[in-house]
Amino acid sequence: MMARSSSSDQFAVGAKAHDSYLKGPAGRLHLEDGGAGGLPVVFIPSLAGTIRQWQSQADHLRRDRRAIIVELRGHGRSDPPQDGDYSLPAMANDVDAVVTALAVRRFILVGHCGV
């Protein structure tokens, strides 16, 4: 399942973010999670993007809310899918797997397209 930092204050207000991995539909997914309070914000980098695309925005928001950045299948440190499925519905399933595993029921989704 998910590997987490053992720090007891990992979700304290202004808490430093930590890297973790969880099992997604097509392999291991890498994410960065930190902060607390408010409605959580989930960031999705663009195709071929990594956590670094949203790092500054997430760090700013983590002062008073939880912010999660997800690297989708085959991006950054997430595993590539063995079946080669990079379809948008497959990547939506990655996001669903992350928010389900983190028990995040309501959130703001932020993403962008490089097209």
Steps between C-alpha positions, in 0.01 A plus 500: 500500500632842590838582648486806723729704710479402864481860618199558724469861384493423127162672459548780752429849373797612296649150518775424254389278216624146467540261211311175500391224267181303475375217286307632203301313236809453279787505749654717767400869502724770644351796682588783731263580784509764771321774687159490668178693527251628247381305201797296369645588160613219269745607228550302179806588290463515122579207275874429533498722811621439853439626852737790431237671279277570800759515778485876565120514498466198729762635744312830517165333566640265764525791742129458573367201306592154383650478151574178313694472174456174308737370235287296263603165352831516316570856616773604742562217746171316435515161329415478130198281424601157370205503258605839358165660590553875527140589416330782686249259663791285623673804649171610659501159670846586638361815661205305640737242649702772674207691652334174604816371670547834677131510602454839332130518416471864389777699340591766248660352189763712324665405175610643169551392145807583298307502172 
